[in-house]
Structures are given as C-alpha cells and as structure tokens.
Amino acid sequence: MSDGTRPPGQQVRRLVRTAERAGLATLLAQDEAQAPYVSLVLAASDYPGNPLLLLSDLADHTKNLAADRRVALLFDGTAGWRDPLAGPRASVLGRAETCRDPHLEARFVARHPGAAVYAGFADFHLYRVVVERAHLVSGFGQIHWIDAHDLLFDAGGGTALAAAEAEIVAHMNAEHEDAVQLIAERLLDQPGEGWRLVGVDPEGADLRCDARLARIAFDQPVRDAEGARVELVRLTKRARRRAAAPPPHETG
C-alpha cells in the first residue's frame, strides 16, 4: 500500500520502524581502496527513529566500523509489490555509535527474540546509527533527500515511555492477549494465532507472531505509559467493533 500522502520524513521513519532487516553498507577497513561492503543485519529503532543494530565484533562490518563509523542502511518496503521499483525504499546515512542503553537493548531483543541467545555475549554490542540524512524513493518520480531533523521524531520527554515499555509489553501479553490478537486480525488483517506485543514507541506498537512482524500506528503520539494505555485501549475498542460488525453480505 502506498504511503505517499505522508511527508517524506515520516515515510522514511515508518520504513525504519517497520523493517525487520536492512542492508548495511560499510567501507572495507583492510582494503586500500576502501571498497564498499554490504551485509544483511537485523534492525530495530530507538524512540526518535534512529536505527539500532546488534553486531558481533567478529563480523567484517563491525571491523569496518572500527576504522570508519560512516554507514548506509537500505530499508526495503517493496514486499508484495508487483513491480518492486514502484514501491518504497530508503537509504539512511549516518554514523554507527556503540549504544550502552539497557532499555534499547531490551527493545531490540523483544523485537528479535532469537537475539536473546547471543545478546549477552561479550563480543556482541548494540549500535545506534545516528541519522544524518536519507534518500527516499517512494515510486516512479517520487524521490527525496531528507535531512535528519525532518526524519527523526521529537521524542523529548519520552524517557518515561522508555522506562515503562517493558512493563507495558509484559502487561498486554499477560493480561490482554485477546486484545493483541484482535488488533492483529481486525486492524492489520494478519492471519494466525499467537500474536504478541513486542514494542511500543511514541508513534505506534509492534507485534510479532513466529517469524512475522507487524506494526500498528497510534492516532496520537504518546510520551508515557498512560498515553500508551489510552492508545492501546482505543485500538482494542476499534478492533472489537470490527469483530462484532456483520460481514458485508449480511448488511443492508
């Protein structure tokens, strides 16, 4: 589905927040010509929308970062498009910095449960890519260069949400798993049983079922646990109304 009605910065941020993986471009540290090197990485994002990566010290891309922190990440939103070149994708440019924030590491692992196996290893570290600019192609002729201030969400005052995120996620999955399932089924048209909440940020919530990720946007940005509660209740009520509505062929 096209996202072209949103400002370009919001389109990129949505790609970053929605993506499970990205192509990471670094410069080969042991190559005199510093040839470009591209690898596949799992991705998450912090609250403003800077990408998060969990990388091994043994990987070539991490060795490259030790010599040059500049990176580019390709976020591909073209899955399901008949012509992929008509779909949205964004190259996000910035600098990768080691991030020692336990909330963000927990956020990454919740999004990628398989990472829990190695997240605590001494040779794995969380990196935040501090966005400098991005290049968005959202379809033929829809091409934009975007500066960081137009891409990142102003998450000032969002520390309360960051501190409460793990508790919000745990509470929803333990006490309101039926609501999470309804949101996935009725608002996101996602099949299957076992959907769980895996993350909450100022603009929406992330859900996971086995290998599938899905994202639901909030109607209003949130800054704390109470704001998140209000939006999750609103989404739950909307999902229940849709579940109670008769099928189209029974109306009229």
C-alpha positions in Angstrom: 0.0 0.0 0.0 1.3 3.4 -0.9 2.3 5.8 1.9 2.8 8.7 -0.4 0.3 11.0 1.4 2.7 11.3 4.4 5.6 13.8 4.4 8.8 12.2 3.1 10.5 12.2 6.6 7.5 10.3 8.1 7.6 7.8 5.2 11.3 7.0 5.9 10.7 6.8 9.6 7.8 4.4 9.1 10.1 2.2 6.9 12.7 2.2 9.6 10.2 1.3 12.4 8.5 -1.4 10.3 11.6 -3.2 8.9 12.8 -6.4 10.4 16.1 -6.3 8.5 18.2 -3.9 6.4 21.2 -3.9 4.1 24.2 -2.4 5.9 26.9 -0.7 3.7 30.3 -0.1 5.3 33.8 0.6 3.9 36.3 -2.3 3.9 38.9 -1.5 6.5 41.5 -3.9 5.1 41.2 -2.7 1.6 43.4 0.2 0.4 40.7 1.4 -1.9 38.1 1.2 0.9 35.7 -0.7 -1.3 32.1 -0.7 -0.3 30.8 -3.8 1.5 27.2 -4.7 2.1 25.8 -7.2 4.6 22.4 -8.2 5.9 21.5 -7.1 9.5 18.5 -7.3 11.8 17.2 -3.8 12.7 15.1 -2.0 15.3 14.9 1.7 16.1 15.1 4.0 19.1 12.3 6.3 20.0 13.2 9.2 17.6 13.7 6.7 14.8 17.5 6.1 14.7 18.2 2.5 13.6 19.5 0.0 16.1 21.8 -2.9 15.2 23.2 -5.7 17.3 26.6 -6.7 15.9 29.3 -9.2 16.6 32.9 -7.9 16.9 33.9 -10.8 14.7 31.9 -9.7 11.7 33.5 -7.9 8.9 31.1 -5.0 9.0 31.9 -4.4 12.7 35.7 -4.4 11.9 34.9 -1.9 9.2 33.1 0.3 11.7 36.2 0.4 14.0 38.0 2.2 11.2 35.2 4.4 9.8 31.9 4.9 11.5 30.0 6.1 8.4 27.3 3.7 7.2 24.3 3.5 4.9 21.3 1.3 5.5 18.8 0.2 2.9 15.3 -0.3 4.2 13.1 -2.1 1.6 9.3 -1.7 1.8 8.6 -3.2 -1.6 7.5 -6.7 -0.5 4.2 -7.6 -2.1 4.5 -5.1 -4.9 4.0 -6.5 -8.4 6.7 -4.1 -9.6 9.3 -3.6 -6.8 10.6 -0.4 -8.4 7.2 1.2 -7.9 7.4 0.5 -4.1 9.0 2.5 -1.3 12.6 2.1 -0.1 15.0 4.4 1.7 18.8 4.6 2.1 19.6 6.0 5.6 23.0 7.6 6.0 24.7 8.2 9.4 27.3 7.2 11.8 27.2 4.0 13.9 28.0 4.5 17.6 28.1 2.0 20.4 25.0 2.2 22.5 25.0 1.1 26.1 21.3 1.7 26.9 19.7 -1.3 28.6 16.2 -0.2 27.6 17.2 -0.1 23.9 19.0 -3.4 24.1 15.9 -5.0 25.7 13.8 -3.3 23.0 16.0 -4.9 20.3 15.8 -8.4 21.8 12.0 -8.2 22.3 11.7 -7.4 18.6 14.1 -10.2 17.6 13.7 -13.0 20.2 16.4 -15.1 18.6 18.9 -12.5 19.5 18.4 -13.3 23.2 20.8 -16.3 22.6 23.8 -14.1 21.9 22.8 -10.6 23.1 24.7 -11.1 26.4 27.9 -12.4 24.7 31.0 -10.2 25.3 31.7 -9.9 21.6 28.2 -8.6 20.7 27.3 -4.9 21.1 24.3 -2.7 20.3 24.9 0.1 17.9 22.8 3.2 17.2 23.0 4.7 13.7 22.8 8.4 14.3 20.9 9.6 11.3 22.3 12.4 9.2 20.2 12.2 6.1 18.2 9.8 4.0 17.3 9.2 0.3 13.7 8.1 -0.2 12.3 6.6 -3.4 8.6 6.0 -2.9 7.7 5.3 -6.5 8.5 6.4 -10.0 9.5 10.1 -9.9 8.9 10.3 -6.2 12.5 10.9 -5.0 13.6 12.9 -2.0 16.7 13.8 0.0 15.7 14.3 3.7 17.7 15.8 6.5 17.8 14.3 9.9 15.6 17.0 11.5 12.8 16.2 9.0 13.2 12.4 9.5 13.5 12.0 13.3 10.6 12.2 15.7 11.0 14.7 18.5 11.0 12.2 21.4 11.9 14.8 24.0 10.3 13.9 27.3 9.9 10.3 26.2 12.1 8.9 28.9 9.0 7.9 30.9 7.8 5.7 28.0 11.2 4.1 27.5 11.3 3.2 31.2 7.8 1.8 31.1 8.0 0.0 27.7 9.0 -3.5 29.0 6.2 -3.4 31.7 3.6 -2.2 29.1 4.6 -5.1 26.8 4.5 -7.7 29.5 1.2 -6.5 30.9 -0.5 -6.5 27.4 0.8 -10.0 26.7 -0.2 -11.4 30.1 -3.5 -9.7 30.7 -4.8 -8.7 27.3 -3.5 -11.2 24.8 -7.0 -11.4 23.3 -6.8 -7.7 22.6 -3.4 -8.0 20.9 -4.7 -10.9 18.8 -7.8 -8.8 17.8 -5.6 -5.9 16.8 -3.5 -8.1 14.6 -6.6 -9.8 13.0 -9.0 -7.0 12.6 -6.9 -3.9 12.2 -3.8 -5.3 10.5 -5.5 -8.2 8.6 -2.9 -10.6 9.9 -3.7 -14.3 9.9 -2.6 -16.8 12.5 -2.9 -17.3 16.3 -0.3 -16.3 18.9 0.3 -12.6 18.1 2.2 -10.8 20.9 3.1 -7.2 21.6 6.9 -6.7 21.3 7.4 -3.0 21.4 5.8 0.4 22.0 7.3 3.8 20.8 5.8 7.3 20.7 4.1 6.6 17.3 2.8 3.0 17.5 3.2 -0.6 18.6 5.0 -3.6 17.1 3.5 -7.1 17.1 5.1 -10.5 16.4 3.9 -13.9 15.6 6.6 -16.5 14.9 8.7 -15.1 12.1 6.2 -12.3 11.2 6.3 -8.7 12.4 3.5 -6.2 12.1 3.1 -2.6 13.1 0.0 -0.5 14.2 0.1 3.3 14.3 -1.3 5.3 17.2 -3.8 8.0 16.4 -1.9 10.4 18.6 1.8 10.4 19.7 2.4 9.2 23.3 5.1 10.2 25.8 4.4 7.9 28.8 2.7 4.8 30.0 -0.7 6.5 30.4 -0.6 7.8 26.9 0.2 4.4 25.6 -2.6 2.9 27.6 -5.1 5.3 26.1 -4.0 4.5 22.6 -4.0 0.7 23.1 -7.5 0.9 24.6 -8.6 2.9 21.6 -7.2 0.3 19.2 -8.7 -2.5 21.2 -12.2 -0.9 21.0 -11.8 -0.3 17.3 -10.8 -4.0 16.8 -13.7 -5.2 18.8 -16.2 -3.1 16.8 -14.9 -4.6 13.6 -15.1 -8.1 15.0 -18.7 -7.5 16.1 -19.7 -6.0 12.7 -21.7 -8.3 10.4 -19.9 -9.4 7.2 -20.6 -7.1 4.2 -23.0 -9.6 2.6 -25.2 -9.5 5.7 -25.7 -5.7 5.7 -28.3 -3.7 4.0 
